[in-house]
Amino acid sequence: MAKVNDIRALVKKLRYDTSLQRYDRIFDAVLQAHEQFEEQKAATMPPTIGRILMKNKFAGLAAVAVILLASVFLMSVFDKSMPTAYAIDQTIQASHSVQYLHIRAITPSHEDYPVDFWVEFAPDGRPKNMRLNLPDWMAPGGGPREVVWKDGKKQEWLKEKNILTISDDEASAAQVVKMIENLDPKLAVTRLQEKQRQGLVVLEIDEPTDLAESIVVTATSTEEDDSSFQRKILYVDQATRLVNSIEVYKLINGEYEYAKSLAYYDYNQPIDANLFILRDVSHDAEQVDLMTMGLGQGSHSHEEIAAEVVRQFFMAVMAGDYDKASALFPGVDASGIEEMFDRINIIRIVSIGEPIPERNCFRVPFEVEVEEDGKTSLLKKEGPLVQHLAGQTDRWAILGDFK
Amino acid sequence: MIEDSVLLWKYKRGSKEALCRLYEKYRSDLLTVAVNLLGDTNSAEDVVQDVFVSFVRTAETFRLTGSLKGYLATCVANRSRDCIRKRQRKWAVLAKRDEPMISEASNPVQLVVHGEDLERLSLAMTQLPQPQREAIVLFLHGGLKFRQIAKFQDVPIKTAQSRFRCGLDKLRSILNGDR
């Protein structure tokens, strides 16, 4: 029997109905109750004060005057006490004071495995500390991971691989800040407001009278090819004017389909500083300092740096510097590199070919002259895959898959 | 919601058509809530009838501040609880007398959409603890928000959410044969 995955959808389908005759029988009983109630009401209702007053002309005029005065009075009181209608500026203003936040990202295909972020902002609004728990489905093959960013240093703990990566460079920091900015509800609302001013988004606001219900802001993109979203629905708390959640929809075949949602919890509930420290790392975890891995891109283009990585890899192997070779091929340690080339003596690099894009990497063809058992020959291959390091977009290394 | 406000306004001024329209609009939803909560189709119709009768008697002073469907679903849930308590007391008495507890009387209330998964789900729902069943049914069929469910169950919002999640997890496990 096939496994049930979407239990929520199945429960929604669990609907019951009965025959029309039974529904009619129930309604007959309801109607009877209604008529009995109406009869009781008619039997006990006293003449209205209005009818009594209008029998006396002068009393009637006085009554009208009182009503008019009361209306004027009530209108003035009413205007002052009427809560201000919602405007998106209010959310932006309210968000300025937010220092702590817990964010949960949910996608429909992995509803039961949300992604959780915890962020602490500095008084000037810039992100200060962050923790991110990534489930397995977000990084297939890498396994679930915990990421913290504190005091400018990023640590990533890959539990299943028992690896702790560390990076404290500007590029990592910029990457983390950018991720937080994409999730920050204050910036999300600010961007929407700006897009509205440019005519790129239409905003509709539904402000319920029930203060327990959220204000609903529907933002619809007017750009046909807007790949970021076609529609966003923001749920804003009436009391605080802060965003409770955002739902993102994509327009597919003329219908808006739910793509993902972000929920915001615990606004300004202080987050324990220990949450921004990785405490469960095994004592024997392999620690990898990403700043020593791969090759910095500098001013090179993607193709140039990919070719340079392969060139320097072979130069390191020729020099017998297997530690350096391993740093350019992080998947294999120095002894593994030595073993790979144990029987192949690379004499010279003949050529490093033009890197060819493949998936989101580059395949770098090469030709080298090798000596084996006293004989030299040319070895020409399609080459390895080269890519920037995960979490380090400006450092490049060999991914593997030597062909 | 606007339609409900208009219908309610008309009904308060004596329109039977408005009452009929409200009944037709929500009868199936409320029956679904009642059957899912009670696990017993016989009592579900009685509960739906009681809720509408009570609504008729209090409509004049009733003020629509949120969703009418949510309000009626809450009424169904309240009466379902009363029904379950009475049932439990009755079973306790009958058990002492060695009398059969379950009525085998047939009832035309049935699943709208048939299928093996739904039949099994219908049975699985009866295995859930009542608070979890309430949270699931009121959220998915009653249209209530967690804040409203929490108020109904007199628990914190997170407890209501937890009951919802745990209930769904348990249903999934039962259907997937994990239990």
Contacts between the chains, C-beta under 8 A, distances in Angstrom:
chain1	res1	chain2	res2	distance
A	1	B	177	7.4
A	3	B	176	5.0
A	4	B	117	6.3
A	4	B	172	6.0
A	4	B	175	4.5
A	4	B	176	5.8
A	7	B	168	5.1
A	7	B	171	5.4
A	7	B	172	4.5
A	7	B	175	7.2
A	8	B	140	6.9
A	8	B	168	6.3
A	10	B	117	6.1
A	10	B	118	7.1
A	10	B	121	5.7
A	10	B	175	7.9
A	11	B	121	6.8
A	11	B	125	8.0
A	11	B	136	6.2
A	11	B	140	5.3
A	11	B	168	7.3
A	11	B	171	7.0
A	12	B	140	5.3
A	12	B	141	7.5
A	13	B	113	5.8
A	13	B	118	6.2
A	14	B	32	7.4
A	14	B	36	6.5
A	14	B	111	7.2
A	14	B	118	5.8
A	14	B	121	5.6
A	14	B	122	6.3
A	14	B	125	7.2
A	14	B	141	8.0
A	15	B	28	7.1
A	15	B	32	4.7
A	15	B	111	7.2
A	15	B	112	4.2
A	15	B	113	7.0
A	15	B	141	7.6
A	16	B	28	7.7
A	16	B	31	5.5
A	16	B	32	4.9
A	16	B	35	4.4
A	16	B	36	7.6
A	16	B	41	7.1
A	16	B	44	7.4
A	16	B	109	5.6
A	16	B	110	6.8
A	16	B	111	6.2
A	16	B	112	6.5
A	17	B	28	5.5
A	17	B	31	6.7
A	17	B	32	7.9
A	17	B	109	7.2
A	17	B	110	7.0
A	17	B	112	5.0
A	18	B	31	6.4
A	18	B	41	8.0
A	18	B	45	6.6
A	18	B	107	7.9
A	18	B	108	5.5
A	18	B	109	4.5
A	18	B	110	7.6
A	19	B	108	4.8
A	22	B	45	6.4
A	22	B	108	6.4
A	22	B	109	7.8
A	23	B	27	5.8
A	26	B	27	7.3
A	26	B	45	6.4
A	26	B	48	6.3
A	26	B	49	4.6
A	26	B	52	7.1
A	27	B	20	7.0
A	27	B	23	5.5
A	27	B	27	7.9
A	27	B	52	7.8
A	29	B	49	5.5
A	29	B	53	6.5
A	30	B	19	7.4
A	30	B	23	6.4
A	30	B	49	6.9
A	30	B	52	4.4
A	30	B	53	5.6
A	30	B	56	5.9
A	31	B	16	6.9
A	31	B	19	7.4
A	33	B	53	4.4
A	33	B	56	4.9
A	33	B	57	6.5
A	34	B	16	7.0
A	34	B	19	6.3
A	34	B	56	4.6
A	37	B	56	6.2
A	37	B	57	5.5
A	38	B	14	7.3
A	41	B	60	7.9
A	208	B	66	7.7
A	209	B	65	7.0
A	210	B	65	4.7
A	210	B	66	4.6
A	212	B	66	7.1
A	212	B	147	6.3
A	212	B	148	7.7
A	213	B	66	6.3
A	213	B	145	7.8
